[in-house]
Amino acid sequence: MDYAFLSNLSEIKIIHGKGTGVLRFGINKYLEKNKLVKEKRSGNDKEGGFGVTIVKI
């Protein structure tokens, strides 16, 4: 997150896979507490669906 912010990226994609959802859950908990995150959502079908989280910084 810090590297993306310092690189002036406005959006990043976190690929965590679908699996059991435990990793996605943990990542979303982290993102909820991160002050750099403006918005987050699951990817759409073309982006990878529930296997990807899109984060706006």
All heavy atoms as a GROMACS GRO file, in nm:
protein
  447
    1MET      N    1   0.082  -0.118   0.000
    1MET     CA    2   0.000   0.000   0.000
    1MET      C    3   0.087   0.125   0.000
    1MET      O    4   0.059   0.217  -0.075
    1MET     CB    5  -0.091   0.000   0.122
    1MET     CG    6  -0.197  -0.108   0.124
    1MET     SD    7  -0.318  -0.094  -0.007
    1MET     CE    8  -0.385   0.065   0.026
    2ASP      N    9   0.187   0.128   0.085
    2ASP     CA   10   0.273   0.246   0.092
    2ASP      C   11   0.345   0.269  -0.041
    2ASP      O   12   0.352   0.380  -0.089
    2ASP     CB   13   0.375   0.232   0.205
    2ASP     CG   14   0.312   0.234   0.342
    2ASP    OD1   15   0.201   0.291   0.356
    2ASP    OD2   16   0.371   0.180   0.435
    3TYR      N   17   0.398   0.161  -0.099
    3TYR     CA   18   0.468   0.172  -0.226
    3TYR      C   19   0.374   0.223  -0.336
    3TYR      O   20   0.412   0.308  -0.415
    3TYR     CB   21   0.528   0.038  -0.266
    3TYR     CG   22   0.604   0.042  -0.395
    3TYR    CD1   23   0.730   0.100  -0.403
    3TYR    CD2   24   0.549  -0.010  -0.511
    3TYR    CE1   25   0.799   0.105  -0.522
    3TYR    CE2   26   0.617  -0.005  -0.632
    3TYR     CZ   27   0.743   0.052  -0.636
    3TYR     OH   28   0.810   0.058  -0.755
    4ALA      N   29   0.253   0.171  -0.338
    4ALA     CA   30   0.155   0.214  -0.438
    4ALA      C   31   0.122   0.361  -0.419
    4ALA      O   32   0.113   0.438  -0.516
    4ALA     CB   33   0.029   0.130  -0.428
    5PHE      N   34   0.106   0.404  -0.295
    5PHE     CA   35   0.075   0.544  -0.265
    5PHE      C   36   0.191   0.634  -0.308
    5PHE      O   37   0.171   0.737  -0.372
    5PHE     CB   38   0.047   0.561  -0.116
    5PHE     CG   39   0.023   0.703  -0.075
    5PHE    CD1   40  -0.097   0.766  -0.106
    5PHE    CD2   41   0.119   0.775  -0.005
    5PHE    CE1   42  -0.120   0.898  -0.068
    5PHE    CE2   43   0.097   0.905   0.032
    5PHE     CZ   44  -0.023   0.967   0.001
    6LEU      N   45   0.313   0.596  -0.271
    6LEU     CA   46   0.431   0.676  -0.305
    6LEU      C   47   0.457   0.678  -0.455
    6LEU      O   48   0.520   0.772  -0.505
    6LEU     CB   49   0.554   0.624  -0.231
    6LEU     CG   50   0.551   0.642  -0.079
    6LEU    CD1   51   0.669   0.572  -0.014
    6LEU    CD2   52   0.549   0.790  -0.042
    7SER      N   53   0.407   0.579  -0.527
    7SER     CA   54   0.421   0.573  -0.672
    7SER      C   55   0.308   0.645  -0.744
    7SER      O   56   0.296   0.638  -0.865
    7SER     CB   57   0.426   0.427  -0.718
    7SER     OG   58   0.537   0.362  -0.664
    8ASN      N   59   0.223   0.710  -0.668
    8ASN     CA   60   0.109   0.786  -0.722
    8ASN      C   61   0.010   0.699  -0.798
    8ASN      O   62  -0.054   0.746  -0.893
    8ASN     CB   63   0.155   0.903  -0.809
    8ASN     CG   64   0.221   1.010  -0.727
    8ASN    OD1   65   0.180   1.040  -0.617
    8ASN    ND2   66   0.326   1.069  -0.782
    9LEU      N   67  -0.004   0.574  -0.758
    9LEU     CA   68  -0.105   0.488  -0.818
    9LEU      C   69  -0.240   0.521  -0.756
    9LEU      O   70  -0.248   0.546  -0.636
    9LEU     CB   71  -0.072   0.340  -0.795
    9LEU     CG   72   0.056   0.289  -0.858
    9LEU    CD1   73   0.079   0.144  -0.817
    9LEU    CD2   74   0.051   0.301  -1.009
   10SER      N   75  -0.343   0.522  -0.836
   10SER     CA   76  -0.476   0.554  -0.784
   10SER      C   77  -0.556   0.427  -0.754
   10SER      O   78  -0.655   0.432  -0.682
   10SER     CB   79  -0.553   0.641  -0.882
   10SER     OG   80  -0.569   0.573  -1.005
   11GLU      N   81  -0.511   0.314  -0.810
   11GLU     CA   82  -0.584   0.189  -0.793
   11GLU      C   83  -0.486   0.073  -0.798
   11GLU      O   84  -0.392   0.073  -0.876
   11GLU     CB   85  -0.688   0.174  -0.904
   11GLU     CG   86  -0.772   0.051  -0.896
   11GLU     CD   87  -0.877   0.048  -1.005
   11GLU    OE1   88  -0.979   0.117  -0.990
   11GLU    OE2   89  -0.857  -0.022  -1.105
   12ILE      N   90  -0.510  -0.027  -0.712
   12ILE     CA   91  -0.430  -0.150  -0.717
   12ILE      C   92  -0.524  -0.269  -0.716
   12ILE      O   93  -0.640  -0.258  -0.673
   12ILE     CB   94  -0.330  -0.160  -0.600
   12ILE    CG1   95  -0.402  -0.164  -0.466
   12ILE    CG2   96  -0.228  -0.050  -0.606
   12ILE    CD1   97  -0.312  -0.199  -0.350
   13LYS      N   98  -0.475  -0.382  -0.764
   13LYS     CA   99  -0.549  -0.507  -0.764
   13LYS      C  100  -0.474  -0.606  -0.678
   13LYS      O  101  -0.356  -0.632  -0.701
   13LYS     CB  102  -0.564  -0.561  -0.906
   13LYS     CG  103  -0.644  -0.470  -0.995
   13LYS     CD  104  -0.647  -0.519  -1.137
   13LYS     CE  105  -0.719  -0.415  -1.222
   13LYS     NZ  106  -0.704  -0.437  -1.363
   14ILE      N  107  -0.540  -0.660  -0.578
   14ILE     CA  108  -0.482  -0.761  -0.492
   14ILE      C  109  -0.540  -0.895  -0.534
   14ILE      O  110  -0.660  -0.918  -0.523
   14ILE     CB  111  -0.512  -0.733  -0.344
   14ILE    CG1  112  -0.458  -0.596  -0.304
   14ILE    CG2  113  -0.454  -0.842  -0.256
   14ILE    CD1  114  -0.497  -0.551  -0.165
   15ILE      N  115  -0.453  -0.983  -0.582
   15ILE     CA  116  -0.496  -1.116  -0.626
   15ILE      C  117  -0.476  -1.213  -0.509
   15ILE      O  118  -0.363  -1.236  -0.467
   15ILE     CB  119  -0.416  -1.161  -0.749
   15ILE    CG1  120  -0.433  -1.061  -0.862
   15ILE    CG2  121  -0.460  -1.302  -0.792
   15ILE    CD1  122  -0.341  -1.083  -0.979
   16HIS      N  123  -0.585  -1.265  -0.456
   16HIS     CA  124  -0.577  -1.355  -0.341
   16HIS      C  125  -0.641  -1.490  -0.370
   16HIS      O  126  -0.632  -1.581  -0.289
   16HIS     CB  127  -0.642  -1.293  -0.218
   16HIS     CG  128  -0.772  -1.225  -0.247
   16HIS    ND1  129  -0.886  -1.293  -0.281
   16HIS    CD2  130  -0.803  -1.093  -0.250
   16HIS    CE1  131  -0.984  -1.204  -0.302
   16HIS    NE2  132  -0.936  -1.083  -0.285
   17GLY      N  133  -0.703  -1.504  -0.484
   17GLY     CA  134  -0.767  -1.631  -0.520
   17GLY      C  135  -0.902  -1.648  -0.451
   17GLY      O  136  -0.939  -1.569  -0.365
   18LYS      N  137  -0.971  -1.751  -0.489
   18LYS     CA  138  -1.105  -1.775  -0.434
   18LYS      C  139  -1.099  -1.867  -0.313
   18LYS      O  140  -1.137  -1.828  -0.205
   18LYS     CB  141  -1.196  -1.831  -0.543
   18LYS     CG  142  -1.218  -1.731  -0.655
   18LYS     CD  143  -1.304  -1.784  -0.764
   18LYS     CE  144  -1.316  -1.680  -0.877
   18LYS     NZ  145  -1.394  -1.728  -0.987
   19GLY      N  146  -1.051  -1.985  -0.329
   19GLY     CA  147  -1.032  -2.078  -0.218
   19GLY      C  148  -1.145  -2.079  -0.117
   19GLY      O  149  -1.263  -2.077  -0.152
   20THR      N  150  -1.110  -2.081   0.011
   20THR     CA  151  -1.209  -2.085   0.119
   20THR      C  152  -1.255  -1.945   0.159
   20THR      O  153  -1.350  -1.932   0.234
   20THR     CB  154  -1.153  -2.154   0.243
   20THR    OG1  155  -1.041  -2.079   0.291
   20THR    CG2  156  -1.110  -2.296   0.212
   21GLY      N  157  -1.184  -1.841   0.114
   21GLY     CA  158  -1.222  -1.704   0.146
   21GLY      C  159  -1.151  -1.648   0.268
   21GLY      O  160  -1.170  -1.531   0.302
   22VAL      N  161  -1.069  -1.730   0.334
   22VAL     CA  162  -1.002  -1.684   0.455
   22VAL      C  163  -0.903  -1.571   0.425
   22VAL      O  164  -0.899  -1.470   0.496
   22VAL     CB  165  -0.929  -1.802   0.525
   22VAL    CG1  166  -0.846  -1.753   0.642
   22VAL    CG2  167  -1.030  -1.905   0.571
   23LEU      N  168  -0.825  -1.585   0.318
   23LEU     CA  169  -0.729  -1.481   0.282
   23LEU      C  170  -0.800  -1.352   0.241
   23LEU      O  171  -0.761  -1.243   0.282
   23LEU     CB  172  -0.638  -1.531   0.169
   23LEU     CG  173  -0.523  -1.439   0.128
   23LEU    CD1  174  -0.435  -1.404   0.247
   23LEU    CD2  175  -0.440  -1.506   0.020
   24ARG      N  176  -0.906  -1.364   0.162
   24ARG     CA  177  -0.984  -1.246   0.121
   24ARG      C  178  -1.039  -1.174   0.244
   24ARG      O  179  -1.035  -1.052   0.254
   24ARG     CB  180  -1.099  -1.288   0.029
   24ARG     CG  181  -1.188  -1.172  -0.013
   24ARG     CD  182  -1.289  -1.212  -0.119
   24ARG     NE  183  -1.349  -1.342  -0.098
   24ARG     CZ  184  -1.477  -1.361  -0.065
   24ARG    NH1  185  -1.557  -1.259  -0.049
   24ARG    NH2  186  -1.524  -1.481  -0.048
   25PHE      N  187  -1.089  -1.251   0.340
   25PHE     CA  188  -1.143  -1.193   0.464
   25PHE      C  189  -1.034  -1.115   0.538
   25PHE      O  190  -1.056  -1.002   0.582
   25PHE     CB  191  -1.200  -1.304   0.552
   25PHE     CG  192  -1.254  -1.255   0.683
   25PHE    CD1  193  -1.380  -1.195   0.690
   25PHE    CD2  194  -1.181  -1.267   0.799
   25PHE    CE1  195  -1.431  -1.149   0.810
   25PHE    CE2  196  -1.230  -1.221   0.920
   25PHE     CZ  197  -1.355  -1.161   0.925
   26GLY      N  198  -0.916  -1.175   0.553
   26GLY     CA  199  -0.807  -1.108   0.623
   26GLY      C  200  -0.761  -0.982   0.552
   26GLY      O  201  -0.735  -0.880   0.616
   27ILE      N  202  -0.753  -0.988   0.420
   27ILE     CA  203  -0.712  -0.871   0.342
   27ILE      C  204  -0.814  -0.760   0.358
   27ILE      O  205  -0.779  -0.643   0.377
   27ILE     CB  206  -0.693  -0.909   0.194
   27ILE    CG1  207  -0.566  -0.994   0.180
   27ILE    CG2  208  -0.687  -0.786   0.106
   27ILE    CD1  209  -0.547  -1.055   0.044
   28ASN      N  210  -0.941  -0.794   0.354
   28ASN     CA  211  -1.045  -0.691   0.369
   28ASN      C  212  -1.044  -0.629   0.508
   28ASN      O  213  -1.066  -0.508   0.521
   28ASN     CB  214  -1.182  -0.749   0.336
   28ASN     CG  215  -1.205  -0.755   0.186
   28ASN    OD1  216  -1.194  -0.655   0.118
   28ASN    ND2  217  -1.233  -0.873   0.136
   29LYS      N  218  -1.016  -0.706   0.610
   29LYS     CA  219  -1.003  -0.651   0.746
   29LYS      C  220  -0.888  -0.551   0.752
   29LYS      O  221  -0.899  -0.445   0.812
   29LYS     CB  222  -0.982  -0.762   0.848
   29LYS     CG  223  -1.106  -0.838   0.882
   29LYS     CD  224  -1.199  -0.746   0.956
   29LYS     CE  225  -1.316  -0.823   1.012
   29LYS     NZ  226  -1.415  -0.734   1.072
   30TYR      N  227  -0.774  -0.587   0.690
   30TYR     CA  228  -0.659  -0.497   0.686
   30TYR      C  229  -0.694  -0.368   0.612
   30TYR      O  230  -0.662  -0.259   0.657
   30TYR     CB  231  -0.541  -0.566   0.618
   30TYR     CG  232  -0.429  -0.472   0.583
   30TYR    CD1  233  -0.341  -0.427   0.681
   30TYR    CD2  234  -0.412  -0.426   0.453
   30TYR    CE1  235  -0.240  -0.338   0.649
   30TYR    CE2  236  -0.312  -0.338   0.421
   30TYR     CZ  237  -0.226  -0.294   0.520
   30TYR     OH  238  -0.126  -0.206   0.488
   31LEU      N  239  -0.761  -0.382   0.497
   31LEU     CA  240  -0.794  -0.264   0.416
   31LEU      C  241  -0.891  -0.171   0.488
   31LEU      O  242  -0.885  -0.050   0.471
   31LEU     CB  243  -0.852  -0.308   0.282
   31LEU     CG  244  -0.755  -0.382   0.189
   31LEU    CD1  245  -0.830  -0.434   0.066
   31LEU    CD2  246  -0.640  -0.293   0.148
   32GLU      N  247  -0.982  -0.227   0.569
   32GLU     CA  248  -1.077  -0.144   0.643
   32GLU      C  249  -1.006  -0.052   0.742
   32GLU      O  250  -1.052   0.058   0.769
   32GLU     CB  251  -1.176  -0.232   0.718
   32GLU     CG  252  -1.276  -0.300   0.628
   32GLU     CD  253  -1.363  -0.401   0.702
   32GLU    OE1  254  -1.352  -0.412   0.826
   32GLU    OE2  255  -1.442  -0.470   0.635
   33LYS      N  256  -0.892  -0.095   0.793
   33LYS     CA  257  -0.818  -0.017   0.893
   33LYS      C  258  -0.714   0.075   0.830
   33LYS      O  259  -0.663   0.164   0.898
   33LYS     CB  260  -0.749  -0.111   0.991
   33LYS     CG  261  -0.846  -0.192   1.072
   33LYS     CD  262  -0.774  -0.289   1.163
   33LYS     CE  263  -0.872  -0.376   1.238
   33LYS     NZ  264  -0.804  -0.473   1.324
   34ASN      N  265  -0.681   0.054   0.703
   34ASN     CA  266  -0.575   0.131   0.638
   34ASN      C  267  -0.629   0.268   0.595
   34ASN      O  268  -0.725   0.276   0.520
   34ASN     CB  269  -0.521   0.054   0.518
   34ASN     CG  270  -0.394   0.114   0.464
   34ASN    OD1  271  -0.390   0.232   0.432
   34ASN    ND2  272  -0.291   0.033   0.454
   35LYS      N  273  -0.563   0.372   0.639
   35LYS     CA  274  -0.609   0.510   0.612
   35LYS      C  275  -0.588   0.553   0.467
   35LYS      O  276  -0.646   0.652   0.424
   35LYS     CB  277  -0.539   0.606   0.706
   35LYS     CG  278  -0.577   0.584   0.850
   35LYS     CD  279  -0.504   0.678   0.943
   35LYS     CE  280  -0.543   0.649   1.087
   35LYS     NZ  281  -0.475   0.736   1.181
   36LEU      N  282  -0.506   0.481   0.392
   36LEU     CA  283  -0.482   0.516   0.252
   36LEU      C  284  -0.596   0.472   0.162
   36LEU      O  285  -0.611   0.521   0.051
   36LEU     CB  286  -0.351   0.452   0.203
   36LEU     CG  287  -0.223   0.499   0.269
   36LEU    CD1  288  -0.104   0.418   0.217
   36LEU    CD2  289  -0.201   0.646   0.245
   37VAL      N  290  -0.678   0.379   0.208
   37VAL     CA  291  -0.784   0.320   0.125
   37VAL      C  292  -0.905   0.412   0.120
   37VAL      O  293  -0.964   0.445   0.222
   37VAL     CB  294  -0.825   0.181   0.180
   37VAL    CG1  295  -0.941   0.124   0.101
   37VAL    CG2  296  -0.706   0.087   0.178
   38LYS      N  297  -0.939   0.453  -0.003
   38LYS     CA  298  -1.059   0.534  -0.022
   38LYS      C  299  -1.181   0.446  -0.048
   38LYS      O  300  -1.292   0.478  -0.008
   38LYS     CB  301  -1.041   0.630  -0.140
   38LYS     CG  302  -0.940   0.739  -0.115
   38LYS     CD  303  -0.932   0.832  -0.233
   38LYS     CE  304  -0.830   0.941  -0.208
   38LYS     NZ  305  -0.812   1.027  -0.325
   39GLU      N  306  -1.157   0.336  -0.119
   39GLU     CA  307  -1.268   0.248  -0.159
   39GLU      C  308  -1.210   0.110  -0.192
   39GLU      O  309  -1.098   0.098  -0.237
   39GLU     CB  310  -1.334   0.308  -0.283
   39GLU     CG  311  -1.451   0.236  -0.337
   39GLU     CD  312  -1.505   0.306  -0.462
   39GLU    OE1  313  -1.502   0.429  -0.469
   39GLU    OE2  314  -1.546   0.232  -0.554
   40LYS      N  315  -1.288   0.006  -0.168
   40LYS     CA  316  -1.248  -0.130  -0.206
   40LYS      C  317  -1.370  -0.206  -0.253
   40LYS      O  318  -1.482  -0.176  -0.214
   40LYS     CB  319  -1.181  -0.202  -0.089
   40LYS     CG  320  -1.271  -0.229   0.029
   40LYS     CD  321  -1.197  -0.302   0.138
   40LYS     CE  322  -1.284  -0.323   0.259
   40LYS     NZ  323  -1.400  -0.405   0.238
   41ARG      N  324  -1.344  -0.303  -0.342
   41ARG     CA  325  -1.454  -0.384  -0.395
   41ARG      C  326  -1.396  -0.513  -0.452
   41ARG      O  327  -1.277  -0.522  -0.481
   41ARG     CB  328  -1.531  -0.311  -0.503
   41ARG     CG  329  -1.448  -0.279  -0.627
   41ARG     CD  330  -1.531  -0.217  -0.738
   41ARG     NE  331  -1.449  -0.178  -0.851
   41ARG     CZ  332  -1.409  -0.259  -0.948
   41ARG    NH1  333  -1.444  -0.386  -0.946
   41ARG    NH2  334  -1.334  -0.216  -1.048
   42SER      N  335  -1.480  -0.612  -0.467
   42SER     CA  336  -1.440  -0.735  -0.536
   42SER      C  337  -1.433  -0.707  -0.685
   42SER      O  338  -1.504  -0.620  -0.737
   42SER     CB  339  -1.542  -0.846  -0.511
   42SER     OG  340  -1.540  -0.884  -0.376
   43GLY      N  341  -1.347  -0.781  -0.753
   43GLY     CA  342  -1.336  -0.764  -0.897
   43GLY      C  343  -1.462  -0.812  -0.967
   43GLY      O  344  -1.535  -0.895  -0.916
   44ASN      N  345  -1.486  -0.758  -1.086
   44ASN     CA  346  -1.598  -0.808  -1.165
   44ASN      C  347  -1.553  -0.934  -1.239
   44ASN      O  348  -1.440  -0.978  -1.225
   44ASN     CB  349  -1.653  -0.699  -1.259
   44ASN     CG  350  -1.551  -0.653  -1.361
   44ASN    OD1  351  -1.469  -0.730  -1.411
   44ASN    ND2  352  -1.555  -0.525  -1.394
   45ASP      N  353  -1.639  -0.992  -1.320
   45ASP     CA  354  -1.607  -1.118  -1.388
   45ASP      C  355  -1.482  -1.107  -1.475
   45ASP      O  356  -1.402  -1.199  -1.481
   45ASP     CB  357  -1.725  -1.165  -1.472
   45ASP     CG  358  -1.840  -1.214  -1.386
   45ASP    OD1  359  -1.816  -1.249  -1.270
   45ASP    OD2  360  -1.954  -1.216  -1.436
   46LYS      N  361  -1.463  -0.994  -1.542
   46LYS     CA  362  -1.348  -0.976  -1.629
   46LYS      C  363  -1.219  -0.948  -1.551
   46LYS      O  364  -1.110  -0.963  -1.604
   46LYS     CB  365  -1.374  -0.863  -1.728
   46LYS     CG  366  -1.483  -0.895  -1.829
   46LYS     CD  367  -1.503  -0.784  -1.926
   46LYS     CE  368  -1.614  -0.820  -2.024
   46LYS     NZ  369  -1.638  -0.714  -2.121
   47GLU      N  370  -1.231  -0.906  -1.425
   47GLU     CA  371  -1.114  -0.874  -1.342
   47GLU      C  372  -1.069  -0.992  -1.255
   47GLU      O  373  -0.963  -0.986  -1.195
   47GLU     CB  374  -1.145  -0.755  -1.252
   47GLU     CG  375  -1.170  -0.626  -1.326
   47GLU     CD  376  -1.224  -0.517  -1.237
   47GLU    OE1  377  -1.311  -0.546  -1.151
   47GLU    OE2  378  -1.181  -0.401  -1.254
   48GLY      N  379  -1.151  -1.094  -1.245
   48GLY     CA  380  -1.116  -1.209  -1.163
   48GLY      C  381  -1.218  -1.242  -1.057
   48GLY      O  382  -1.198  -1.330  -0.974
   49GLY      N  383  -1.329  -1.170  -1.056
   49GLY     CA  384  -1.437  -1.198  -0.961
   49GLY      C  385  -1.394  -1.189  -0.816
   49GLY      O  386  -1.317  -1.101  -0.778
   50PHE      N  387  -1.439  -1.285  -0.736
   50PHE     CA  388  -1.408  -1.285  -0.592
   50PHE      C  389  -1.264  -1.322  -0.561
   50PHE      O  390  -1.222  -1.318  -0.447
   50PHE     CB  391  -1.503  -1.379  -0.516
   50PHE     CG  392  -1.643  -1.326  -0.506
   50PHE    CD1  393  -1.747  -1.386  -0.574
   50PHE    CD2  394  -1.670  -1.215  -0.427
   50PHE    CE1  395  -1.876  -1.336  -0.565
   50PHE    CE2  396  -1.799  -1.166  -0.417
   50PHE     CZ  397  -1.902  -1.225  -0.486
   51GLY      N  398  -1.186  -1.354  -0.664
   51GLY     CA  399  -1.045  -1.386  -0.645
   51GLY      C  400  -0.955  -1.264  -0.644
   51GLY      O  401  -0.835  -1.273  -0.624
   52VAL      N  402  -1.015  -1.145  -0.664
   52VAL     CA  403  -0.940  -1.021  -0.673
   52VAL      C  404  -1.012  -0.912  -0.593
   52VAL      O  405  -1.134  -0.904  -0.596
   52VAL     CB  406  -0.928  -0.974  -0.821
   52VAL    CG1  407  -0.859  -0.840  -0.831
   52VAL    CG2  408  -0.855  -1.078  -0.904
   53THR      N  409  -0.935  -0.830  -0.525
   53THR     CA  410  -0.991  -0.712  -0.459
   53THR      C  411  -0.931  -0.588  -0.524
   53THR      O  412  -0.809  -0.577  -0.538
   53THR     CB  413  -0.960  -0.712  -0.308
   53THR    OG1  414  -1.022  -0.828  -0.249
   53THR    CG2  415  -1.014  -0.588  -0.240
   54ILE      N  416  -1.017  -0.498  -0.568
   54ILE     CA  417  -0.975  -0.372  -0.630
   54ILE      C  418  -0.977  -0.264  -0.521
   54ILE      O  419  -1.078  -0.248  -0.450
   54ILE     CB  420  -1.071  -0.330  -0.744
   54ILE    CG1  421  -1.094  -0.446  -0.841
   54ILE    CG2  422  -1.022  -0.205  -0.813
   54ILE    CD1  423  -0.973  -0.494  -0.914
   55VAL      N  424  -0.866  -0.192  -0.508
   55VAL     CA  425  -0.852  -0.092  -0.404
   55VAL      C  426  -0.821   0.043  -0.465
   55VAL      O  427  -0.728   0.056  -0.544
   55VAL     CB  428  -0.740  -0.129  -0.305
   55VAL    CG1  429  -0.729  -0.026  -0.193
   55VAL    CG2  430  -0.759  -0.268  -0.250
   56LYS      N  431  -0.899   0.144  -0.432
   56LYS     CA  432  -0.871   0.281  -0.474
   56LYS      C  433  -0.798   0.351  -0.360
   56LYS      O  434  -0.842   0.347  -0.246
   56LYS     CB  435  -0.999   0.355  -0.510
   56LYS     CG  436  -1.061   0.300  -0.635
   56LYS     CD  437  -1.161   0.393  -0.695
   56LYS     CE  438  -1.215   0.326  -0.821
   56LYS     NZ  439  -1.302   0.412  -0.894
   57ILE      N  440  -0.687   0.415  -0.395
   57ILE     CA  441  -0.602   0.481  -0.296
   57ILE      C  442  -0.625   0.631  -0.301
   57ILE      O  443  -0.636   0.689  -0.405
   57ILE     CB  444  -0.455   0.450  -0.324
   57ILE    CG1  445  -0.433   0.299  -0.322
   57ILE    CG2  446  -0.363   0.519  -0.226
   57ILE    CD1  447  -0.297   0.255  -0.366
   0.00000   0.00000   0.00000
